[in-house]
Amino acid sequence: MSILFLNNFDSQAEEVRGVRDDTIKIGTIMDMTGPAADNLMPYAIGVRNYFKYINDKGGINGRKVKVIVEDDRYTIPMAMAAFKKLVFKDKILAIIGLASPQTTVLFSQIENNKLPTITYSNMRTMTTPFRRYIFTHAVDFGNQSMMMIDYVMKDLKEKDARFAIATGDAVWGKRIIEASKERLERYGLKPLDIELLPVSAIDATSEAMNLKRAKANYVIVGNTATATLAIYNSSKRLGYSPTFLAIDASCPDEVIRGARIGAKNIIGTWSFKSWHDDTPGIRKMREVTLKYQPDAKGPSREYSWGWVAAMIGAEGMKRAGKDLDGETFVAALESIKDFDTGDISGPVSFSSKSHKGAEYAIFVKADLEKGRFVSITGWRKLSE
């Protein structure tokens, strides 16, 4: 009896959170039914489908990956409750997928619980200052806004650029404003107007009126698909048609269907290519997705975003080997250099000093006939 007791005790002492002989448990906290679901739900589905594909191929080092998705309805209290459930009840190895405000509030909990987190957020504050357990893999919102300003001034060679900003009343909106102001100063410019909208806004008549009065001919937009549509459609109703410079989540293909002709003046940036692109990674993603979801009809780029997040997570788990735990997973992710996603994204690299995995974005423009955004540049990074 005493020998059996000691053996059981040793087994429990050696247990690794989220890892068993035949399974690995990870969590995803995303808005599946709330105001940001149009943007965030496809990401969660992308994560889940990629790991289903990996499991069907035998798993990772003999282990199958179990993905537990929690719906936070884009609220902080529900995100905190979901985090506690995943860590203390489900005992996950890591999180793959957590939005910007939620990650920010959970910084200390992620650190205290030593929980590796590949976040959906692409805010600079995720990785600056350095945070050992947080990794990003999309270009920072602020960097995207600066890249778009450079595009107008250098590629389009605009001589009469008058910029304004319409973004979300959230932490990432502040980053867009800060970075845009910084870049505009380089050209001797400043924003003529700044409008903040809630992520759930469905009407932006007053904001569009202010932008029109300011006579801005370029409006930097960063918000959820819902709030972005409010800006586009309200502007159209007022006969106001600037060029909108849309940061990733503000230019999903759904926006073209919602804004119709109002989408013709949208130029956007994305860290990921779309379902319709023809690259090795996208072709594989389509093939696998249609196997599991035969009726899938072009999910958004956030689906690609989640797919790539899962690719990165799976690569880290694979590199960690059989002795997988939170610390070996972090070390394995930090060993990734120029990871090739099959041209779904630019190359991804981490190190023990930087967890900012992405530097490259593409520019896209609305194609009204095709009903989607198409690439107008190759991969670019922010110039110094």
C-alpha positions as CSV (number, residue, x, y, z in Angstrom):
1,M,0.0,0.0,0.0
2,S,2.8,2.5,0.9
3,I,4.6,1.7,-2.3
4,L,1.5,2.3,-4.3
5,F,0.8,5.5,-2.5
6,L,4.4,6.8,-3.2
7,N,4.1,5.9,-6.9
8,N,0.8,7.8,-7.1
9,F,2.4,10.8,-5.3
10,D,5.4,10.8,-7.7
11,S,3.0,10.6,-10.7
12,Q,1.0,13.6,-9.5
13,A,4.2,15.6,-8.8
14,E,5.4,15.0,-12.3
15,E,2.2,16.1,-13.9
16,V,2.6,19.0,-16.4
17,R,-0.3,21.4,-16.8
18,G,-2.0,20.7,-20.1
19,V,0.1,17.8,-21.1
20,R,-0.5,14.1,-20.7
21,D,1.0,11.1,-22.4
22,D,-1.6,11.2,-25.3
23,T,-3.0,14.8,-25.2
24,I,-2.2,18.5,-25.1
25,K,-4.8,21.0,-24.0
26,I,-4.8,24.5,-25.2
27,G,-7.4,27.3,-24.8
28,T,-8.8,30.0,-27.0
29,I,-10.8,33.0,-25.6
30,M,-12.6,34.8,-28.4
31,D,-15.8,36.7,-29.0
32,M,-18.1,34.1,-30.5
33,T,-21.5,35.8,-30.1
34,G,-20.8,39.5,-29.2
35,P,-20.1,42.7,-31.0
36,A,-16.7,41.6,-32.3
37,A,-17.7,38.1,-33.3
38,D,-17.6,38.9,-37.1
39,N,-13.9,39.5,-36.6
40,L,-12.9,37.0,-33.9
41,M,-15.0,33.9,-34.4
42,P,-13.3,33.0,-37.7
43,Y,-9.9,33.2,-35.9
44,A,-11.1,30.6,-33.3
45,I,-12.4,28.3,-36.1
46,G,-9.1,28.6,-37.9
47,V,-7.3,27.5,-34.7
48,R,-9.7,24.6,-34.2
49,N,-9.6,23.4,-37.8
50,Y,-5.8,23.5,-38.0
51,F,-5.4,21.3,-34.9
52,K,-8.1,18.9,-36.2
53,Y,-5.9,18.6,-39.3
54,I,-2.8,17.9,-37.2
55,N,-4.7,15.4,-35.0
56,D,-5.9,13.5,-38.2
57,K,-2.2,13.2,-39.2
58,G,-1.3,11.6,-35.9
59,G,-0.9,14.6,-33.6
60,I,2.3,16.1,-32.3
61,N,5.0,13.8,-31.0
62,G,2.3,11.1,-30.3
63,R,-0.1,13.5,-28.6
64,K,-3.5,14.8,-29.9
65,V,-4.3,18.5,-29.3
66,K,-7.6,19.4,-27.6
67,V,-8.7,22.9,-28.3
68,I,-11.1,24.4,-25.7
69,V,-12.9,27.6,-27.0
70,E,-14.4,30.0,-24.6
71,D,-16.8,32.9,-25.6
72,D,-16.1,36.2,-23.8
73,R,-18.5,38.2,-25.9
74,Y,-15.7,40.8,-26.0
75,T,-16.1,41.7,-22.3
76,I,-13.4,41.9,-19.7
77,P,-15.4,40.1,-16.9
78,M,-16.2,37.1,-19.2
79,A,-12.6,36.9,-20.4
80,M,-11.3,36.8,-16.9
81,A,-13.8,34.1,-15.9
82,A,-12.8,32.1,-19.0
83,F,-9.1,32.5,-18.2
84,K,-9.6,31.2,-14.7
85,K,-11.6,28.2,-16.0
86,L,-9.0,27.3,-18.6
87,V,-6.1,27.6,-16.2
88,F,-7.5,26.1,-13.0
89,K,-10.2,23.8,-14.2
90,D,-9.2,22.7,-17.6
91,K,-5.4,23.1,-16.8
92,I,-4.3,24.1,-20.3
93,L,-0.7,24.3,-21.5
94,A,-1.2,27.6,-23.4
95,I,-3.6,30.0,-24.9
96,I,-3.7,30.5,-28.7
97,G,-6.1,33.4,-29.3
98,L,-6.9,36.3,-26.9
99,A,-7.9,39.8,-28.0
100,S,-6.1,43.1,-27.2
101,P,-8.1,44.5,-24.3
102,Q,-8.5,41.1,-22.7
103,T,-4.7,40.3,-23.0
104,T,-3.9,43.7,-21.5
105,V,-6.0,43.2,-18.5
106,L,-4.6,39.7,-18.0
107,F,-0.9,40.6,-18.3
108,S,-0.2,39.9,-14.7
109,Q,-2.2,36.7,-14.6
110,I,-0.5,35.4,-17.6
111,E,2.9,36.1,-16.0
112,N,2.0,34.8,-12.6
113,N,0.7,31.5,-14.0
114,K,3.5,31.3,-16.5
115,L,1.0,30.7,-19.3
116,P,2.4,30.8,-22.9
117,T,0.0,33.0,-24.9
118,I,0.0,33.5,-28.7
119,T,-2.3,36.5,-28.7
120,Y,-4.7,37.7,-31.4
121,S,-3.6,41.2,-30.5
122,N,-1.0,42.9,-32.6
123,M,-0.5,45.9,-30.3
124,R,3.1,47.0,-29.6
125,T,2.3,46.8,-25.8
126,M,2.1,43.1,-26.1
127,T,5.8,42.8,-26.6
128,T,7.2,46.2,-25.5
129,P,8.3,45.9,-22.8
130,F,9.4,42.3,-23.3
131,R,6.9,39.8,-21.8
132,R,8.2,36.3,-21.5
133,Y,4.9,34.5,-22.0
134,I,3.3,36.6,-24.7
135,F,3.9,36.2,-28.5
136,T,2.4,38.2,-31.4
137,H,2.4,37.2,-35.1
138,A,0.7,40.2,-36.9
139,V,2.0,43.7,-37.6
140,D,1.3,46.2,-34.9
141,F,-1.7,48.4,-35.5
142,G,0.4,51.5,-35.2
143,N,3.0,50.2,-37.7
144,Q,0.2,49.5,-40.2
145,S,-1.1,53.1,-39.8
146,M,2.4,54.5,-40.4
147,M,2.9,52.2,-43.4
148,M,-0.3,53.6,-44.9
149,I,0.7,57.2,-44.4
150,D,4.0,56.3,-46.2
151,Y,2.1,54.7,-49.0
152,V,0.0,57.8,-49.6
153,M,3.0,60.2,-49.4
154,K,5.6,58.0,-51.3
155,D,3.7,55.6,-53.6
156,L,0.8,57.8,-54.4
157,K,3.0,60.9,-54.2
158,E,0.0,62.9,-52.8
159,K,0.6,66.6,-52.8
160,D,-2.5,67.7,-50.9
161,A,-2.9,65.0,-48.3
162,R,-5.3,65.9,-45.5
163,F,-5.5,63.1,-42.9
164,A,-8.0,62.3,-40.2
165,I,-8.5,59.3,-37.9
166,A,-11.6,57.3,-37.1
167,T,-10.8,54.4,-34.7
168,G,-12.1,52.4,-31.8
169,D,-12.6,53.7,-28.3
170,A,-10.2,51.1,-27.0
171,V,-6.5,50.5,-26.1
172,W,-5.7,49.7,-29.7
173,G,-7.4,52.8,-30.9
174,K,-5.0,54.9,-28.8
175,R,-2.0,53.1,-30.4
176,I,-3.3,54.0,-33.9
177,I,-3.7,57.6,-32.9
178,E,-0.3,57.8,-31.3
179,A,1.5,56.2,-34.2
180,S,-0.4,58.2,-36.9
181,K,0.5,61.5,-35.2
182,E,4.1,60.4,-35.0
183,R,4.3,59.5,-38.7
184,L,2.4,62.6,-39.9
185,E,4.8,64.9,-38.0
186,R,7.6,63.5,-40.3
187,Y,5.8,65.0,-43.2
188,G,4.9,68.2,-41.4
189,L,1.3,67.2,-41.1
190,K,-1.2,66.5,-38.3
191,P,-4.6,64.9,-38.2
192,L,-7.4,67.3,-39.0
193,D,-9.9,65.3,-36.9
194,I,-10.0,62.3,-34.6
195,E,-13.2,60.3,-34.1
196,L,-13.6,57.5,-31.6
197,L,-16.4,54.9,-32.0
198,P,-17.5,52.1,-29.8
199,V,-16.8,48.6,-31.3
200,S,-20.5,47.9,-31.5
201,A,-21.4,51.2,-33.2
202,I,-24.0,50.8,-36.0
203,D,-24.4,54.5,-36.9
204,A,-21.6,57.1,-37.2
205,T,-23.5,60.0,-38.8
206,S,-22.1,62.6,-36.4
207,E,-18.5,61.3,-36.7
208,A,-18.8,61.2,-40.5
209,M,-20.1,64.8,-40.5
210,N,-17.1,65.9,-38.4
211,L,-14.7,64.2,-40.8
212,K,-16.5,65.9,-43.8
213,R,-16.3,69.3,-42.1
214,A,-12.6,68.8,-41.5
215,K,-12.2,68.3,-45.3
216,A,-10.0,65.2,-44.8
217,N,-9.4,63.3,-48.0
218,Y,-7.6,60.4,-46.3
219,V,-9.2,58.8,-43.2
220,I,-7.2,56.2,-41.2
221,V,-9.8,53.6,-40.0
222,G,-9.3,50.9,-37.3
223,N,-12.2,49.2,-35.7
224,T,-14.4,46.1,-35.8
225,A,-16.2,45.3,-39.0
226,T,-19.5,46.5,-37.5
227,A,-18.2,49.9,-36.5
228,T,-16.2,50.3,-39.7
229,L,-19.3,49.7,-41.7
230,A,-21.0,52.4,-39.7
231,I,-18.3,54.9,-40.8
232,Y,-18.3,53.8,-44.5
233,N,-22.1,53.9,-44.8
234,S,-22.7,57.1,-42.8
235,S,-20.1,58.8,-45.0
236,K,-21.7,57.6,-48.2
237,R,-25.1,58.9,-47.0
238,L,-23.6,62.3,-46.5
239,G,-22.0,62.4,-49.9
240,Y,-18.5,62.2,-48.3
241,S,-16.1,60.0,-50.2
242,P,-12.5,60.2,-48.9
243,T,-10.0,57.4,-49.4
244,F,-10.3,55.2,-46.3
245,L,-7.0,53.7,-45.1
246,A,-8.2,50.6,-43.3
247,I,-6.2,48.6,-40.8
248,D,-6.7,44.8,-41.1
249,A,-9.9,44.1,-39.2
250,S,-11.5,47.2,-40.8
251,C,-11.3,45.7,-44.3
252,P,-12.6,42.1,-44.3
253,D,-14.5,41.1,-47.4
254,E,-17.8,41.4,-45.6
255,V,-17.3,45.1,-45.6
256,I,-17.6,45.2,-49.4
257,R,-20.9,43.4,-49.2
258,G,-22.1,45.7,-46.5
259,A,-20.8,49.0,-47.9
260,R,-21.2,48.1,-51.6
261,I,-20.2,51.0,-53.8
262,G,-19.0,52.8,-50.7
263,A,-16.1,50.4,-50.5
264,K,-14.5,51.5,-53.7
265,N,-12.3,54.1,-52.0
266,I,-10.9,51.7,-49.4
267,I,-7.2,50.8,-49.3
268,G,-6.2,48.4,-46.5
269,T,-3.3,46.6,-44.9
270,W,-3.2,43.0,-43.8
271,S,-0.7,40.7,-42.2
272,F,-2.4,37.7,-43.8
273,K,-3.5,36.7,-47.3
274,S,-7.1,35.6,-48.0
275,W,-8.9,32.4,-48.7
276,H,-9.0,33.4,-52.4
277,D,-5.2,33.9,-52.9
278,D,-3.1,31.4,-54.7
279,T,-0.2,30.4,-52.5
280,P,1.0,27.0,-51.2
281,G,-0.3,27.7,-47.7
282,I,-3.6,29.1,-48.8
283,R,-4.2,26.1,-51.1
284,K,-3.5,23.7,-48.3
285,M,-5.8,25.7,-45.9
286,R,-8.6,25.6,-48.5
287,E,-8.2,21.8,-49.1
288,V,-8.3,21.0,-45.4
289,T,-11.1,23.4,-44.5
290,L,-13.3,22.1,-47.3
291,K,-12.8,18.6,-46.0
292,Y,-14.2,19.5,-42.6
293,Q,-16.6,22.2,-43.8
294,P,-17.7,21.4,-47.4
295,D,-20.0,24.4,-47.4
296,A,-17.3,26.9,-46.5
297,K,-17.5,29.9,-48.8
298,G,-14.5,32.1,-48.3
299,P,-14.0,32.7,-44.6
300,S,-12.4,36.0,-43.6
301,R,-8.7,36.8,-43.3
302,E,-9.1,36.3,-39.5
303,Y,-9.5,32.7,-40.4
304,S,-6.1,32.8,-42.0
305,W,-4.9,34.6,-38.9
306,G,-6.1,31.8,-36.6
307,W,-4.7,29.2,-38.9
308,V,-1.2,30.7,-38.8
309,A,-1.4,31.1,-35.0
310,A,-2.1,27.4,-34.8
311,M,0.7,26.6,-37.3
312,I,3.1,28.5,-35.0
313,G,1.8,26.8,-31.9
314,A,2.1,23.4,-33.4
315,E,5.6,24.1,-34.6
316,G,6.6,25.2,-31.1
317,M,5.1,22.0,-29.6
318,K,6.9,19.9,-32.2
319,R,10.2,21.5,-31.4
320,A,9.8,21.1,-27.7
321,G,9.6,17.3,-28.1
322,K,8.3,14.8,-25.7
323,D,9.3,16.9,-22.7
324,L,6.7,19.5,-23.4
325,D,5.7,22.0,-20.7
326,G,5.2,25.7,-20.5
327,E,8.9,26.6,-20.3
328,T,10.1,24.2,-23.1
329,F,7.2,25.5,-25.2
330,V,8.4,29.1,-24.8
331,A,12.0,28.1,-25.5
332,A,10.9,26.3,-28.6
333,L,8.9,29.3,-29.9
334,E,11.9,31.5,-29.3
335,S,14.0,29.2,-31.6
336,I,11.7,29.9,-34.6
337,K,13.4,31.9,-37.3
338,D,11.9,32.8,-40.7
339,F,9.1,30.3,-40.3
340,D,7.5,29.7,-43.6
341,T,3.7,29.7,-43.5
342,G,3.4,28.9,-47.2
343,D,3.0,32.6,-48.0
344,I,-0.2,33.0,-45.9
345,S,1.8,35.5,-44.0
346,G,5.3,36.9,-44.1
347,P,8.1,35.0,-42.4
348,V,7.7,34.6,-38.6
349,S,10.6,34.9,-36.2
350,F,11.0,35.1,-32.5
351,S,14.0,35.2,-30.1
352,S,14.7,35.2,-26.4
353,K,14.7,39.0,-26.6
354,S,11.8,39.6,-28.9
355,H,8.4,37.9,-29.2
356,K,7.2,40.2,-32.0
357,G,6.9,37.7,-34.7
358,A,5.7,39.7,-37.7
359,E,7.1,42.7,-39.6
360,Y,5.5,42.3,-43.0
361,A,2.1,43.4,-44.4
362,I,0.4,43.6,-47.8
363,F,-1.7,46.4,-49.2
364,V,-5.2,45.5,-50.5
365,K,-7.9,47.4,-52.4
366,A,-11.6,46.6,-52.8
367,D,-12.5,44.8,-56.0
368,L,-16.3,45.4,-56.3
369,E,-16.8,42.9,-59.1
370,K,-15.2,40.1,-57.2
371,G,-16.7,41.2,-53.9
372,R,-13.4,41.0,-52.0
373,F,-10.2,42.8,-51.2
374,V,-7.3,41.9,-53.5
375,S,-3.5,42.5,-53.1
376,I,-2.0,45.5,-54.7
377,T,1.5,45.1,-53.3
378,G,3.8,42.3,-52.2
379,W,4.9,41.9,-48.6
380,R,6.3,45.2,-47.1
381,K,7.8,46.2,-43.8
382,L,7.8,49.6,-42.1
383,S,10.7,51.8,-43.3
384,E,12.7,53.5,-40.6
